[in-house]
Amino acid sequence: MIGKDTDFIQDAGAVIETLDFINDYSGFTNLKLLAQVQNKIGDNEILETLEKVGLIDEKDKKVRKYSLGMKQKLRLAQALMEQPEILILDEPMNGLDKTSVLRIREILNAFVKDGGTLLMTSHNAEDIQVCCQEIYEFDDQSIVRCTPSLVYR
């Protein structure tokens, strides 16, 4: 049974590096199946989220035909679609082109401005500077520095 021995953070969306989808289903169908787990949103909210991340034109394409960047956008759509209070993102810009990176940064900044909590890991310092209010750097499992972002909007 899903969740029987595992605690879940309530009202959180997550992007993890290994999350995958059902390749023979469309991006929209994958999100619809995931949305049915909690029954919090319907087709309109899924379509709005696909539009937001720039995947609306590919919503009916089978995921196996998606590029790496398209799959990453679908992961982000999955994390965002139920409008969680907390987003946990592991390398959210992986595989995205420059235009998509700018779009996702805008989405994440709006999420935080609207009161959401963003926890994000990235090897890209610019992504961290632009999207995060506080920055924690780790070295060998220890925090070596904690600084406020100078660029955060």
C-alpha positions in Angstrom: 0.0 0.0 0.0 1.4 3.4 -1.0 2.3 5.5 2.1 1.7 2.8 4.6 5.2 2.9 6.1 6.2 6.3 4.8 5.3 9.8 6.0 4.6 12.3 3.4 4.8 16.1 3.7 1.3 17.4 3.4 0.7 19.7 0.5 4.1 19.4 -1.2 5.2 19.0 -4.8 8.5 17.5 -5.7 10.8 17.0 -8.6 13.4 14.3 -8.2 15.9 13.3 -10.7 14.6 9.8 -11.2 10.9 10.4 -11.5 9.6 8.9 -14.7 6.2 8.7 -16.4 4.3 6.1 -18.4 5.9 6.4 -21.8 3.0 5.1 -23.8 0.6 7.7 -22.4 0.5 11.4 -23.2 1.9 14.0 -20.9 -1.7 15.1 -20.1 -2.8 11.6 -19.4 0.2 11.0 -17.1 -0.7 14.2 -15.1 -4.4 13.3 -15.0 -3.6 9.9 -13.5 -1.3 11.5 -10.9 -4.0 14.1 -10.1 -6.5 11.3 -9.4 -4.5 10.2 -6.4 -5.7 13.2 -4.3 -8.6 14.3 -6.5 -7.8 18.0 -5.8 -7.8 19.2 -9.4 -9.4 18.5 -12.7 -8.6 18.8 -16.4 -8.6 22.6 -16.4 -6.0 23.0 -13.8 -3.8 20.4 -15.5 -4.1 22.2 -18.8 -3.4 25.6 -17.1 -0.2 24.1 -15.6 0.9 22.6 -18.9 0.4 26.1 -20.5 2.4 27.7 -17.7 5.4 25.4 -18.1 5.3 25.6 -21.9 4.0 22.1 -22.8 0.5 22.8 -23.9 1.3 22.1 -27.6 2.7 18.7 -26.7 0.0 17.7 -24.2 -1.2 14.9 -26.4 2.2 13.6 -27.5 3.3 10.3 -25.9 6.0 10.8 -23.2 8.4 8.4 -25.0 8.6 11.0 -27.8 9.4 13.8 -25.3 12.9 15.3 -25.2 14.8 15.5 -21.9 13.8 19.1 -21.5 10.1 18.3 -22.2 10.2 15.5 -19.6 11.7 18.0 -17.1 8.9 20.4 -17.8 6.4 17.6 -17.3 8.1 16.9 -13.9 7.7 20.5 -13.0 4.1 20.6 -14.1 3.4 17.5 -11.9 5.0 19.3 -8.9 3.1 22.5 -9.5 -0.3 21.4 -10.7 -2.0 21.0 -7.3 -0.7 24.3 -6.1 1.3 23.0 -3.1 2.5 25.1 -0.2 6.0 23.5 -0.5 8.1 22.7 -3.6 11.1 20.4 -3.3 13.1 20.5 -6.4 16.3 18.6 -7.3 18.1 20.2 -10.2 14.9 21.6 -11.7 16.6 23.3 -14.7 18.3 20.1 -16.0 17.7 19.7 -19.7 15.9 23.0 -20.2 16.8 25.5 -22.9 17.6 29.1 -22.0 14.0 30.3 -22.7 12.5 27.5 -20.5 15.0 28.3 -17.7 13.8 31.9 -17.7 10.2 30.8 -17.7 10.7 28.4 -14.8 12.6 31.0 -12.8 9.6 33.3 -13.2 7.2 30.6 -12.1 9.4 29.8 -9.0 9.7 33.4 -8.1 6.0 33.9 -8.3 5.4 30.8 -6.2 7.6 32.2 -3.4 6.1 35.7 -3.7 2.7 34.1 -3.2 3.8 32.6 0.1 5.1 29.2 -1.1 8.2 27.5 0.4 10.9 26.5 -2.1 13.6 24.0 -1.3 15.9 23.6 -4.2 19.2 21.9 -5.0 21.3 22.9 -8.0 24.8 23.0 -9.2 24.0 26.2 -11.1 24.8 29.2 -8.8 22.7 31.6 -11.0 19.6 29.5 -10.6 20.1 29.5 -6.8 20.8 33.2 -6.7 17.7 34.1 -8.7 15.2 31.7 -7.1 16.2 31.4 -3.4 16.1 33.8 -0.4 18.6 31.8 1.7 21.5 29.8 0.3 23.1 26.9 2.2 26.3 25.4 0.8 27.3 21.9 1.8 30.7 20.3 1.7 31.2 16.7 2.8 27.8 16.6 4.5 28.4 19.8 6.5 27.0 23.3 6.0 30.0 25.5 5.1 28.1 28.7 4.4 24.7 30.2 4.8 24.1 33.5 3.0 21.0 35.5 1.9 20.6 35.8 -1.8 21.8 39.1 -3.2 19.7 38.8 -6.4 16.4 37.4 -5.1 13.4 39.4 -6.3 
